[in-house]
Amino acid sequence: MARQGMMRFVTEAREMPGKREAEVRRQDFHEIYGEYAAEKAAIQAARCSQCGVPYCQTHCPLHNNIPDWLRLTAEGRLREAYELSQSTNTFPEICGRICPQDRLCEGNCVIEQSGHGTVTIGAVEKYLTDMAWQEGWVEIPAPTVERGESVGIIGAGPGGLAAAERLRRAGVRVTVYDRYDRAGGLMTYGIPGFKLEKPVVMRRIDQLEAAGVHFRLNCAVGRDIDFAELRAQHEALIIATGVYKSRDLGGPGVGLPGIVRAIDYLTASNRAGFGDDVPEFASGELNAEGKRVVVIGGGDTAMDCVRTAVRQGATSVKCLYRRDRANMPGSQREVANAEEEGVEFVWLSAPKAFAGDSAVTGVRVARMRLGPPDLTGRQMPEEIDGADYTEDADLVIKALGFEPEAIPALWGVPELEVTRWGTIRTTHPDHRTNLPGVWAVGDIVRGASLVVWAIRDGREAADAILEQLGSDARIAAE
């Protein structure tokens, strides 16, 4: 591969890897982007301006050393580039696929601000790590010295897995407890395969098992095991459960059959993709095939739902969002992909009621306008009187976000401090709770957030635990 000089953003245009045609990709759940060829990856990496103050790095939650691994990629030093990228990121191939780069690193790229088009950071990161797996550069995080201490992690999502990797690399004995039958959390059962193919997640879990991390699946705290028992078994505990309680809707008819939660819908689809027996999917209850689908919400979960419904063979898919396109929380890249695949977005619209007798047949929709800003500066949606109409629907999916479960009550630990939002209260930056020996990370602390933030939290909590167990252990984790 020819080596490239840097700062080629003036002579080389921004170019993403090839994207499969919409009509083709809507027929399956495979990822929609291809891989760079080596020469193309080098050229795109060489567009980096090598900023003295790299805003891409400062706006990455993990503060990945992006300019340096872009330079190494441009020079053809791919293994060095991979090793640098993974030194701050436990799962770079996952972040390269699902991070909203348009809101983080790429959205703050200096050459994007100057009108030349951002460096394709996420695509290069994905290329590097996929190359590393292909070439055998991804090593099992096995420790050089075994320690006697044990840490329990409740939740096998990205925060828990990132902590497990870091602790195990330092020689600590790690057991991960999760209520589901597969590890990975929302990476496994929430995010569809067209954004993150499941073998990408499963091979990381296999790698952690090979390193000696023990997984106890189908194990719910408060049902199958007692929280106090876990505290007694381990020198430290990390709570990394995520948030799975769906926000709900009100209004007449909201309880009709055919109105479902996004988490149930996406989990059923992903289980079917694994080949599991999913009665609710087979019966059509959680399957969009042949149906008029309405998804309510404007975040990334709503984007996952509309694009899943297209692939399941829905006759029509519409997304209702109460604000306009510019004010939606979901990734604009995902919106564009959904529109290419045939999804219709109905901006400035909100559900008022649901029609139907034995099952939902339609959504009564209020048209909205943006009014004065609230205390955060964001314009508040207001209903336009007399502008209601009905959207026909056979399946309505509520994608309104997630809230924390009442963990102190569910687990019988009323002394565990939570915030007024129900998230677990921790100290910054070590993620300690008010209970001695107990840490908490990810969405259960932040509220519904991004995988990359959970990874950061997990790594930081692991470091804090290692420091408590003995500062010499941190050296092995670097």
N, C-alpha and C positions, 0 to 999 in steps of 0.2 A: 504494500500500500504506500503510495507516495505521501511524503510528509507535506503538510500544509503550513504556510505562514499564517499568522494570526491577523485579526482586524480586517477580514475580507468582507465585511458587511456591505461595503460600498459596491463591490464587484460581483458578489454572490447574493442571489435572492434567497429569502427564507423559503425552505421547502420541507414539508412534513413527509414522513414515509407514505407510500401509496396507500390510499384508502379504498377498500372494496366498494364497488358500486352499490348504491342503496337497495336496488331491487334484488341484488344477490344476497347482501348481508342480512336483509330482513327475513330471509328464509332459515336462518340458523342462529346459534348463540356463540359463534366463534368471534374472537376479537376482530375489530373492523380495520385496524391499521396493520400494515405489513412491517417488515424490518428494513432498516437502512442496509444498503450494501456498504462495505467497509469504506470505499472511496467517498460515498455520499455522506456517511457519518463524519468523516474527517473534514470534508468541506463545510458542513453545517457547523461543526464545532469550531472551525477556524473563523467563523463570522464573529466570534466573541471579541469585544473591544478591550478585554483585559483591564477593566476599570481599576483605578487605584482604590476606590471605595465601591466594592461590588454590591449593589443593591439587591441583586438576585440572591446573594448569600445571606444578607441581613434579613431578607423577607422570607427565607426558608426557615420553618420552625426548628429544623435540625441544624441550621447554619452550615449546610454542606459546602465544602470548598469547591464551588462550581467552576470558577474561572480556571483553577489549576487542573481539574480533571478534564475540562474542555480542551485546554492546551495540550495535555498529554494525549488525548484522543486525536487531535489534529496532527500530532507528531507520530502517530502510529504506535505509541507506547500504551497499548490497550490494557495489559495486565496491571501496570502501574496506575492507570486511570481508574480501573475497577477497584483496586485496593484502596485508593484514596476515597472514592465515592462511598465504599462500604465501611470506611473507618468511622463515619459519623451517622450512618444509616443502617439499621439492622436488616431492612427489607427494601433495598433500592429498586429491585425489579417490580415490586408492588407499587411503590410510590411513583415510579416512572409511568405506570399505567393509569393510576386512579387519582393522583394528586390533581387538584384544580390549578395547574400551573398558570393559567391565565389570571388567577387571582393572587398568586404567590410569586415564585421566582420569575417566570416569563412576563408576568404583568408589570414587573418592576425593572425589567431589563432596560439599560440606558439607551441601547440602539433602537428599542421599540419607541421610547419617548422621542427620539429624533426622527422617527418616520421611516426607518429602514426595515422594520419587521423584527420581532424578537428572535433571539437564538432559540432553537427548538430543544430546550434543556431536557424536558421530560422524555422526548423520543431518543435522545442520545443516551440518557441514563438507562432507559429500557434496553437499548442496543448493547451497551456495555455489559450489563448484568446478564442478559441472555447469552452473550458471547462467553462470559465467565462460566456459566453453567455448562455450556457446550464444550468448552475447553478443559473443564475440570478444575478451574481456579477457585471455586467456592468450596471452602474447607469446612468440615464438621467442627463446630466450636467446642472441641473437647479440651478439657483442662490439662495443664501440665502437672498440677499438684491437686490431689483430692483433699477437701476439707471435711470436717466433721459436722459443720452446721447445716441446718435444713431450713429452707424457705418454702412456704406454701403460697400459691398464687391462685386467687379465685377469679376465674375468667380467662378463657383461652383466645381472646381477641388480640388485636395488634399491641396494645399496651402490655398485657400480660405476657405475650410471647416475646416481646422485646426485652422485658425484664428477665424472663427465663433464660434467654440466650446469654445475656450479660452476666448473670449470676452463675450459670453453669460453666461459662468460659473461665470463671475465677475459681472453679472447683467446688462451689456450694452445691449441696444436694437440693434439687428442685422438684416439687410436685405441683402440677397444674390441675385444678378442679374446674370442671365446666358442666353445666346442666344439659348440654346438647351431646349428640352422639358423635359429632366430629368437632375437632378443634378449628379455630379460625375466626369464630364470632361472625360479625357481619361480612367479613371478607369471604366467608364460606357460604353463608345462607342469606345474606342481604344483597350483596353486590352481584349483578348478573354476569354471566360468562362473557358477554360481548364487551365488557369493560375489563374483566379479570377472570381469565380462564382458570378453572378450579385446580388443574394440576400444578399451576404456578404456586398456589397456596399450599397444596398437599405436600409438595416436595420440601418446602421449608419445615413443615411439621415433622415429616419423616427425618429430616436432618437433625432437628432438636431431639427426637427420640433416640437417634443414633448417638447423639452426644451424651445421653443419659438422663434427659428430662423425662420424668414420669407423668403420664396423663391419666387422670381419673375422670372419665367421661360419664355422661348420664348420672351425674352426681350434683344434686342441688343442695346448697347450704340451706339449713332450716328444714329440709325434708329428708335427705339421705345422710346428712352429716351435720353435726352441731358446730356452730361457730366457736364456742368455748373449747370444744374438743380440738379444733384446728389450732387454736392459739396454744394449747398445751403441747401439741405435736411438733410445732415448729418454732425456731428462734425468732422468726419474723413472718408476717403475713402481708401480702399485697392484695388489695381489693381492686379488681379490674373488670368489673361486670358489664360495663357499658350501660346504656339506657335503652330499654325495650318497651316501656309503657307508652302506647300511642296516644297522642293528643286526639281529642274527640270533637265531633260536631254536635250541634243541637238542631232543633227545627222539627216540624212535623214529618213523620215518616222515616226518621233517621234509623229506626230499628228494623226496617224491611230487609228480608233476604235479598241478597245481591249487592248489599253495601258492606264492603269488607275493609279490613285494615291492610295498609301497604306491607307491613312486616309479614303478615300471614300469606299474602299473595306472593311476595318475592321468595319467601322460604319454601312454599309449595313448588314454585317453578324451579328453584335451585335443587330441591330434593329430587324432583322428576328428572332433572339433568344428570344427577348421580345414578339414576336407575332405581331409586327407592320406590316402594309401594306407597303412593300418596292418595288415599281415598278421596279427599276433597278436590284434588286435581282431576282424578279420573271421572268423578261425578259431574265436573263442570263448575262446581261451586267456586273454585279458585283457579279457573282456567278461562281465558278470554276468547277462546276459539269460537268464531261465528257470532260474536256479540258486539253490540255498540257499547264502547267503553268510555266512561268519563272519569278522569283522574283529577282530584282536587288537591292543589298545592303547587308550589313553585320552586321547591328545593331539589337537591340532587336525587332524593328518594323518589320524588314525582317523576323525574326524568327516567329513572330506572324502570318505573312502572309503565310509563307510556311506551317505552321502547321494547319492554318485555311483551306487552299486549300486542304490539305489531307483529312480533315474531311468533306469537301463539295463534295468529290468524284471525284477529279481531276484524270485524267488517268496517269499523271506524274507531278512531281513537282521538279524543279531545281532552285537552288539559285546561282546567279553569284556574285562573290566578287573579287575585283581587287587586293587584297592582299592575303596572305596565311592564314591558319587557326590560326596560332599563333598571327597574327596581326589584327585579326578582333575585332571590338568593342563589339560585342554581347556576351552574357553569354555563356561560354563553356558548361554549364549544359543544356542550351536550344538547343545548336547545337547537343549535344548527344541525347536529347529527339527527336529532329526532324529526325535525322538519323535513330533512332530506328523505327520511324513511316513511313519511306520510302522516305524521302527527299534526293535528291542528291545535294551535294555541289560541285560547279565547281570553285575551287580556282584559283587565278591569271587570272581572266577573266573580261573583261569589254565590254559593248555594244558600237558598232560603228554606227550601222544603223538598221533600222527595215524594214522587207520585207512585202509585201502585197499590194493589190489593194483597195478593199472595206473594208478590215479589216486586222489586223496584222496576218501574218502566220509564222514569224520567226524573230530571232534576229541575226544580224551579230555581231559576237563576236571576239574581239581581245584578243589574248593570251598575258599575261603580265609576267614580271619578276621584282624582287625587286632590285632597283638600289641603289645609294648612299643615305645616310640619309639626310633629310632636316634639317632646323634650330632647329627643335624640337628633332632631333635624330632618327626620324622614317624613315625607308627606303621608298623611293618613288617608286611607280610602274611605269614601263616603258613598252611600247608596243614592242612586238617582231615582227619585220617586216616579212611579208609573212606567218604569222601563223594564219590568220583569218579562221573562219569557221562559219557555221550557226546552231543555235539551233532552232528547230521547236517550234512554240508557237501559241496557240489560245488566251492566256491571258497573258499579261505582266504587272507586278505590280511594280511600282516605289517606293522603300522604301529607299530613299536617305537622310532621315532626314527632320527636320522642321526648319523654320526660323520665326522670329517675323513678324507680320503684321505691317503696318505703322500706329501705333495707333495715333500719333499726327495729321496726316492728316485725318484718318478715324473718329476721334472724334472731330475734330475742335479745338485742343489744341496745336497749333504749339509751344507754349512756354514750353511744356513738354520735358525735355532733354532726349535724347537717345544717346547710344554709336554709334560708327561707324559700329557696327553690327546690329543696329536697336533695340537692347534691351533697356529697360528703365534704365536710370542711377539712382542708389540709393547710399545712404551712408551706411557704414558698422559700426556696426552690426544692426542698427535699421531700415534699409530698407526704409528710407525717400526718396522721390523724391525731385526735386527742387521746387515743388508746395506746398505751405503751406497746411497742413492737408491731404496730399496725400502720401500714401505708395505704394510700389509694391513688389511682392514676386514671387518666383517660376520661371518657365521657361521664363516668359516674362522679367526677369532680368538676369537669368543665361544662357539663351539659352536652347535648348532641354536637359533635365537632368532627374533625378530620382524622383520618388514620395517621397522618404524619405527626399530629400533635400527641396522639396516644403513644406513638413510638418514642417521641421525645420524653414524655412523662415516665414511661417504663424504664428507659435508660437512666434517667435521673434518679428515680427511686431505687433502682438496683445499686447505683453508685453510693447513695446514702446508706443503704443497708450494708454494703461492703465496708464502708467507712466505720460503721458501728461495730461490725464483726472484727475488723482489723484492717488498718490502712494498707498493709502490705498486700492484701488481696486485690486491691484496685489495680496494681501493676499488671497482674495477669489478665485483667479484663480489657486492657487497652489494645 
